[in-house]
Amino acid sequence: MSKRFSKICVMALAVSSLSLGACTTTTYPVAGMWTQDVRVSVDGKMPAGSKRGEACVTSYLGVFATGDASVEAAAANGGITRVQSVEALINAKIVIGTYCTVVRGS
C-alpha cells in the first residue's frame, strides 16, 4: 500500500468520524454522541390529567429538521385546554432524531 493511499484513507476516516459525531445530538438535558433516549419532566410534578397530547420535530443527519413541538401543538393534538404537566422525549440515533413535547391535562 502506498503512503499516498494510506494518507487518503486516514483523512477519509477522520472526516467521516467528525461528520457522524454531530449528526443528531441535542443538548437538552444531555447529549449522547451515538444514541440518546431521554425522558424529562419540564413542568409539573407528576403526569396529571386524563388527556395526553404529543407534538414532535424530526431531524435528519443533524442537517434538516421539521415539525412543531410546541406546547400549544401538543395540547391541540390531545384536545387539552388546561395543561397540567409537560415532558420532553428525546430519541436520537445516528441518522434520525426526534424531540417530542408531551402534555397532560384536561
Secondary structure, DSSP 8 states (H G I E B T S, - for coil): --HHHHHHHHHHHHHHHHHHHTSS---SS---SS-EEEEEEEESSS--SSEEEEEEEEEETTTEEEE---HHHHHHHHT-SSEEEEEEEEEE-SSEEEEEEEEEE-
